[in-house]
């Protein structure tokens, strides 16, 4: 039981680090697109809003998984 919880928490932590790296790369690509003219300001704003929604969904999902594992409910979602 403790191994399962530890494994899940480690996976969440690693996923968070990977997402932070992906976010930095995505933001750099958006800035590059704005600089070289392949993206308009509106397109960049839509991309950033989409990324924001995705991050929000992932945070909610991570909170739900953490809450369920801390309460001892290891059910499939």
DRENRONU-728601 format. One line per field, with one value per atom (N, C-alpha, C, O): x, y, z; atom name. Coordinates in nm, 3 decimals, always signed. Each point is the difference from the previous one (the first is absolute). Example, Ala and Ser with C-alpha at 12.3 -4.5 7.8 and 13.67 -1.06 7.14 Angstrom:
// residues 2
X	[+1.319|-0.089|+0.090|+0.104|-0.139|+0.082|-0.077|+0.051]
Y	[-0.569|+0.119|+0.120|-0.002|+0.107|+0.119|+0.109|+0.111]
Z	[+0.780|+0.000|+0.000|+0.066|-0.138|+0.006|+0.073|+0.017]
atome	[N|CA|C|O|N|CA|C|O]
//
This chain:
// residues 77
X	[+0.082|-0.082|+0.087|-0.022|+0.122|+0.087|+0.086|+0.028|+0.012|+0.078|-0.081|+0.050|-0.177|-0.088|-0.015|+0.007|-0.030|-0.018|+0.129|-0.004|+0.117|+0.128|+0.024|+0.044|-0.073|+0.017|-0.086|+0.046|-0.170|-0.091|+0.050|+0.000|+0.044|+0.049|+0.127|+0.018|+0.070|+0.122|-0.035|+0.058|-0.153|-0.042|-0.060|+0.026|-0.105|-0.057|+0.109|-0.006|+0.105|+0.110|+0.078|+0.034|-0.004|+0.074|-0.082|+0.053|-0.182|-0.087|-0.004|-0.004|+0.004|-0.001|+0.129|-0.004|+0.117|+0.127|+0.004|+0.048|-0.099|-0.001|-0.091|+0.032|-0.146|-0.092|+0.061|-0.023|+0.100|+0.065|+0.099|+0.009|+0.064|+0.095|-0.072|+0.044|-0.154|-0.077|-0.059|-0.005|-0.039|-0.057|+0.104|-0.031|+0.152|+0.107|+0.029|+0.020|-0.016|+0.026|-0.114|+0.023|-0.146|-0.116|+0.001|-0.025|+0.053|+0.004|+0.111|-0.018|+0.131|+0.110|-0.040|+0.033|-0.105|-0.044|-0.103|+0.001|-0.087|-0.099|+0.072|-0.031|+0.127|+0.077|+0.074|+0.003|+0.055|+0.072|-0.096|+0.033|-0.152|-0.099|-0.044|-0.024|+0.012|-0.036|+0.111|-0.025|+0.150|+0.114|+0.016|+0.024|-0.038|+0.024|-0.126|+0.006|-0.118|-0.120|-0.088|-0.098|+0.128|-0.085|-0.124|-0.095|+0.095|-0.118|-0.042|+0.084|-0.214|-0.050|-0.017|+0.008|-0.030|-0.021|-0.124|-0.002|-0.103|-0.123|+0.020|-0.051|+0.127|+0.030|+0.082|-0.025|+0.121|+0.083|-0.085|+0.018|-0.110|-0.088|-0.087|-0.021|-0.030|-0.082|+0.082|-0.049|+0.172|+0.087|+0.029|-0.004|+0.033|+0.029|-0.123|+0.011|-0.129|-0.123|-0.028|-0.044|+0.071|-0.018|+0.094|-0.041|+0.166|+0.097|-0.045|+0.013|-0.066|-0.048|-0.113|-0.001|-0.094|-0.111|+0.051|-0.046|+0.141|+0.057|+0.071|-0.016|+0.095|+0.069|-0.099|+0.020|-0.129|-0.102|-0.066|-0.021|-0.010|-0.059|+0.095|-0.042|+0.169|+0.099|+0.015|+0.012|-0.012|+0.009|-0.119|+0.015|-0.134|-0.121|+0.008|-0.034|+0.080|+0.013|+0.103|-0.024|+0.137|+0.102|-0.051|+0.028|-0.105|-0.057|-0.095|-0.001|-0.079|-0.096|+0.072|-0.038|+0.141|+0.076|+0.065|-0.004|+0.065|+0.065|-0.101|+0.025|-0.138|-0.103|-0.050|-0.017|-0.006|-0.048|+0.104|-0.035|+0.162|+0.103|+0.022|+0.026|-0.035|+0.017|-0.115|+0.018|-0.135|-0.117|-0.006|-0.094|+0.193|+0.005|-0.089|-0.029|-0.015|-0.087|+0.082|+0.021|+0.024|+0.081|-0.085|+0.032|-0.138|-0.089|+0.043|+0.071|-0.115|+0.026|-0.096|-0.112|+0.158|-0.081|-0.082|-0.077]
Y	[-0.119|+0.119|+0.126|+0.092|-0.089|+0.118|+0.010|+0.110|-0.224|+0.002|+0.058|+0.078|-0.117|+0.050|+0.151|+0.071|-0.022|+0.144|+0.074|+0.105|-0.158|+0.063|+0.003|+0.101|-0.211|-0.007|+0.104|+0.067|-0.054|+0.096|+0.143|+0.081|-0.051|+0.136|+0.031|+0.113|-0.211|+0.020|+0.024|+0.087|-0.164|+0.018|+0.139|+0.064|-0.016|+0.134|+0.106|+0.096|-0.113|+0.097|+0.003|+0.107|-0.224|-0.006|+0.060|+0.068|-0.094|+0.057|+0.151|+0.067|-0.013|+0.145|+0.061|+0.105|-0.169|+0.051|-0.004|+0.093|-0.202|-0.012|+0.106|+0.058|-0.032|+0.101|+0.139|+0.082|-0.055|+0.132|+0.019|+0.109|-0.213|+0.009|+0.019|+0.080|-0.151|+0.013|+0.140|+0.058|-0.004|+0.134|+0.104|+0.091|-0.104|+0.094|-0.008|+0.103|-0.222|-0.018|+0.060|+0.067|-0.092|+0.052|+0.153|+0.062|-0.002|+0.147|+0.057|+0.104|-0.171|+0.045|-0.006|+0.089|-0.194|-0.012|+0.108|+0.052|-0.019|+0.106|+0.134|+0.075|-0.046|+0.125|+0.006|+0.104|-0.217|-0.004|+0.026|+0.073|-0.132|+0.021|+0.145|+0.052|+0.013|+0.142|+0.085|+0.094|-0.128|+0.077|-0.012|+0.099|-0.221|-0.016|+0.019|-0.012|+0.041|+0.035|-0.116|+0.022|-0.143|-0.113|-0.011|-0.068|+0.135|+0.005|+0.145|+0.089|-0.068|+0.132|+0.005|-0.103|+0.222|+0.013|-0.076|-0.059|+0.060|-0.072|-0.151|-0.068|+0.017|-0.144|-0.040|-0.104|+0.188|-0.028|+0.001|-0.084|+0.177|+0.008|-0.125|-0.053|+0.006|-0.122|-0.121|-0.084|+0.075|-0.112|+0.002|-0.103|+0.221|+0.011|-0.032|-0.065|+0.109|-0.031|-0.150|-0.056|-0.007|-0.145|-0.073|-0.096|+0.141|-0.060|+0.019|-0.091|+0.209|+0.029|-0.095|-0.054|+0.033|-0.092|-0.142|-0.070|+0.028|-0.134|-0.017|-0.102|+0.202|-0.008|-0.005|-0.073|+0.151|+0.001|-0.137|-0.049|-0.013|-0.134|-0.101|-0.086|+0.096|-0.093|+0.018|-0.098|+0.223|+0.024|-0.060|-0.063|+0.081|-0.057|-0.151|-0.062|+0.003|-0.145|-0.049|-0.099|+0.168|-0.038|+0.012|-0.085|+0.191|+0.016|-0.114|-0.052|+0.013|-0.108|-0.131|-0.073|+0.042|-0.123|+0.002|-0.099|+0.211|+0.011|-0.015|-0.072|+0.137|-0.007|-0.144|-0.046|-0.023|-0.138|-0.094|-0.089|+0.108|-0.088|+0.029|-0.092|+0.217|+0.033|-0.054|-0.032|+0.022|-0.052|-0.152|-0.060|-0.001|-0.146|-0.063|-0.119|+0.196|-0.054|-0.015|+0.098|-0.217|-0.025|-0.057|-0.104|+0.170|-0.046|+0.055|+0.100|-0.168|+0.053|+0.115|+0.004|+0.088|+0.121|-0.025|+0.087]
Z	[+0.000|+0.000|+0.000|-0.079|+0.168|+0.007|-0.126|-0.048|-0.006|-0.123|-0.114|-0.081|+0.075|-0.107|+0.010|-0.100|+0.222|+0.019|-0.034|-0.064|+0.107|-0.030|-0.150|-0.055|-0.011|-0.145|-0.071|-0.092|+0.133|-0.063|+0.023|-0.093|+0.215|+0.028|-0.077|-0.046|+0.031|-0.079|-0.147|-0.064|+0.013|-0.139|-0.022|-0.102|+0.199|-0.011|+0.001|-0.077|+0.163|+0.007|-0.130|-0.050|-0.005|-0.126|-0.114|-0.087|+0.089|-0.103|+0.008|-0.103|+0.223|+0.018|-0.054|-0.065|+0.092|-0.052|-0.152|-0.064|+0.007|-0.146|-0.061|-0.103|+0.168|-0.051|+0.006|-0.089|+0.192|+0.012|-0.114|-0.056|+0.021|-0.112|-0.132|-0.084|+0.065|-0.123|-0.011|-0.108|+0.221|+0.000|-0.042|-0.077|+0.128|-0.036|-0.150|-0.065|+0.011|-0.143|-0.082|-0.100|+0.143|-0.072|+0.000|-0.103|+0.218|+0.007|-0.088|-0.063|+0.059|-0.086|-0.147|-0.077|+0.039|-0.139|-0.035|-0.111|+0.205|-0.024|-0.017|-0.092|+0.180|-0.012|-0.134|-0.065|+0.025|-0.127|-0.116|-0.094|+0.101|-0.105|-0.008|-0.109|+0.222|+0.002|-0.061|-0.076|+0.111|-0.052|-0.150|-0.069|+0.017|-0.143|-0.085|-0.123|+0.187|-0.075|-0.042|-0.072|+0.112|-0.039|+0.087|-0.037|+0.153|+0.087|+0.021|+0.014|-0.013|+0.035|+0.152|+0.067|-0.014|+0.144|+0.043|+0.108|-0.189|+0.033|+0.004|+0.089|-0.186|-0.002|+0.122|+0.061|-0.025|+0.117|+0.127|+0.088|-0.080|+0.117|+0.009|+0.109|-0.223|+0.001|+0.042|+0.076|-0.125|+0.039|+0.150|+0.066|-0.014|+0.144|+0.084|+0.104|-0.148|+0.072|-0.001|+0.100|-0.213|-0.011|+0.096|+0.066|-0.060|+0.092|+0.145|+0.082|-0.052|+0.135|+0.039|+0.111|-0.203|+0.027|+0.024|+0.090|-0.172|+0.013|+0.135|+0.067|-0.028|+0.130|+0.115|+0.096|-0.107|+0.105|+0.012|+0.111|-0.224|+0.002|+0.062|+0.077|-0.110|+0.055|+0.150|+0.073|-0.026|+0.145|+0.072|+0.105|-0.161|+0.062|+0.005|+0.101|-0.209|-0.005|+0.102|+0.069|-0.058|+0.097|+0.143|+0.084|-0.056|+0.134|+0.032|+0.111|-0.210|+0.021|+0.029|+0.092|-0.168|+0.021|+0.137|+0.073|-0.037|+0.131|+0.112|+0.097|-0.109|+0.103|+0.017|+0.113|-0.223|+0.008|+0.061|+0.077|-0.111|+0.055|+0.148|+0.077|-0.037|+0.142|+0.084|+0.117|-0.176|+0.073|-0.007|+0.051|-0.114|-0.004|-0.105|+0.007|-0.102|-0.106|-0.126|-0.072|+0.044|-0.118|-0.113|-0.056|+0.025|-0.107|-0.133|-0.009|-0.096|-0.134|-0.025|+0.052|-0.132|-0.025|-0.120|-0.041]
atome	[N|CA|C|O|N|CA|C|O|N|CA|C|O|N|CA|C|O|N|CA|C|O|N|CA|C|O|N|CA|C|O|N|CA|C|O|N|CA|C|O|N|CA|C|O|N|CA|C|O|N|CA|C|O|N|CA|C|O|N|CA|C|O|N|CA|C|O|N|CA|C|O|N|CA|C|O|N|CA|C|O|N|CA|C|O|N|CA|C|O|N|CA|C|O|N|CA|C|O|N|CA|C|O|N|CA|C|O|N|CA|C|O|N|CA|C|O|N|CA|C|O|N|CA|C|O|N|CA|C|O|N|CA|C|O|N|CA|C|O|N|CA|C|O|N|CA|C|O|N|CA|C|O|N|CA|C|O|N|CA|C|O|N|CA|C|O|N|CA|C|O|N|CA|C|O|N|CA|C|O|N|CA|C|O|N|CA|C|O|N|CA|C|O|N|CA|C|O|N|CA|C|O|N|CA|C|O|N|CA|C|O|N|CA|C|O|N|CA|C|O|N|CA|C|O|N|CA|C|O|N|CA|C|O|N|CA|C|O|N|CA|C|O|N|CA|C|O|N|CA|C|O|N|CA|C|O|N|CA|C|O|N|CA|C|O|N|CA|C|O|N|CA|C|O|N|CA|C|O|N|CA|C|O|N|CA|C|O|N|CA|C|O|N|CA|C|O|N|CA|C|O|N|CA|C|O|N|CA|C|O|N|CA|C|O|N|CA|C|O|N|CA|C|O|N|CA|C|O|N|CA|C|O|N|CA|C|O|N|CA|C|O|N|CA|C|O]
//
